[in-house]
């Protein structure tokens, strides 16, 4: 028996995180959760701009730096000015000793900093080099800055397809597409490591926010490829199908009704909502009639669901086999018993942010590491450089040159 913590499946893997905003750093977090040593290279001074993103007006407002706990946890910070020529030997030595590099600088910036795959592959032929772009590594828009709201949600067609007919498109919430894309990056890195283990050679892997947005919108995009027409979405008061619709409840919640197989479940619904008269109503006797007369049916159902709270409806519909759900509020999710069972949140040892969001990967043989506070800018400068073989005199010279923050 030993009191030492169990080794994570990525223990011994060294990752250089040369990225910001937000998918790439989030991918590095997921690797760190399972044991990788992630060295965060960030500018001296204020460091990664994402450190202060909690002050962004579009974020949930708090004086606690919860975004940095989420995306900076379990990393070691090296404050290095990549534009300073004195930093180049440090970068090359770290690359030579690393297993993975994650970078999301636009291609022109990578070229200026000599951080393209073709620049670093000679330094470490066994390196897995992972890059993220907004729109792809080539093409007319390869150099265009891309954020998830523009590339993942906007250009992919998601925001347009999700809006109600006649209404403007909505905007996504902060970093939603980034976090989904982070898991693609993790998968790409693990595939790259598998390739390296098979061949002994490193490789380039990567993805774009645009590609991930279209993948997320894949059903509609695949239809568009064959000329299929996606009908515009209808508001809840005029749905195409009243049995796959949203209904406001007495306590101002929204219940999702999803009777995809209403040929089987229509009688069960009428019984559950205590409207047996609808079963005998000639307007709604079969599926085709219920679809054709959707506006008439929704007028029957709206006052029914508005007469009880969501909790009351949950008790009534549970066990009936009728698919339903609630449009959840984040205030509900954080205390959801099912969220606890699903491992959605993780405890930390940081008293300022004692809980954070867990990565979505679940393993039967390992658990994510418990995170403490994220690192301060340059907190691990000396530790990382000593580990890379730099002498005290060399470290002091790097500080004097301004390359090391």
C-alpha angles and dihedrals in degrees: 000000000000135000092213114115116256114268113252120234090250095046109138094028114123117206127187110210107202098166149091140191103059136282095066096048089046090054089052089052091055090052090048091050088063097046110281118141101235117195110198111209109200138159118278118253112029093009124203109011088226087073088078098038091107086077090060110120091225092058126084103275118248140134088228117092095231096154092059092048087053098047103025101046123126094010132122115227123225113182103209130160102223091191091061112092090218089065094062097084089051092051093048094048092049091047090049090055098040130093097203137024120196116194135166103176112132113263095257091054091048089052093050092048093043090238100129120121090254089053097052102032092080089052093055116009090186094056122122103217114197121189132182125200135177097238109004141292095274140024135070094304100041092111096046114113109246131198125181094255092055103033106024100035106018108042095033091066096244097119094046094046093047097054123098116254111276093011130106120259116264126227127247123244121257116299097344093136091039093061094049090048090051089066090053088054091051090051092048091051093050090049089050091051090050089052091049091050090051098045106021089234129111123231148190119259130170151126142210134239088236093056091048092050092053090046090052087049090043100128093056093038092052088051091051089054090064095040097261116159119229108212115225117261117257125220117251092259092059108030126165088228118028090197095061097048147103122262128192114230131211093266093052095258124133119238118203113217114195111177096163088158097044089151085074103028104041093093091047091052094049089051094047094051091043094240104125088154089074090063090060095040106114090214092066105033098120140019095262092052092047090053095044091049095041094132091053092047094049089055088056094048102042096070090043094058092039090060095069137043121253090250090056091050091048090057092045096048099039111105095016094099089238110138110233140142145168130257093245126222119217089236086062096044096057091060098034112132090212090054088058092052091046091053092235095148130045132206118234134195090232107109091202093056105019094172132035139168116284121222111258098241115110122194128189091211104043144030127214116262119259110251128222125198114318115255126274116239108288093356092144100037098120094036094052094044094047088050089052090054102259116148124230089253092053091048090050090050090052090053092050091049091056092239091111119056 
